[in-house]
Amino acid sequence: MSLDRAVLMFAGFVVLVSAFLAWLVSDWWLLLTAFAGVNMIQSSISGFCPAAIVFKALGLKQGTAF
């Protein structure tokens, strides 16, 4: 798995988990969904993605997602 795909998978996982928790526990979990969205927007503008740094440190290779 490439770094790009791992970041996309992680973002999707965070959104799905937070939506499920908002449905099951509390609407406040939607703040996690908003945080993930804001982080994706800022990383597309700045090129800085904390999740990518972590995945790169874990040894994933860079690649093209599409």
Phi, psi and omega in degrees: 000138180274165179300317181299314181292325179294319178294316178298319179295318179296317179297316177297320178297316179298317181295314181295317180295317181292324176294319178296316179293326176295321179289320187272321190249295186202147178295342179298338178293344177293341175296328176293322176298316179296319178298317179297318179296316179296321179295321178294321178294313182293326179288331177289332179276314187266337184084001180261121180226112181301322180296322179295324178296317180294314180295325178294322177293334177280354174103010178285143181272147177289152180195182177258133186284330187236000000 
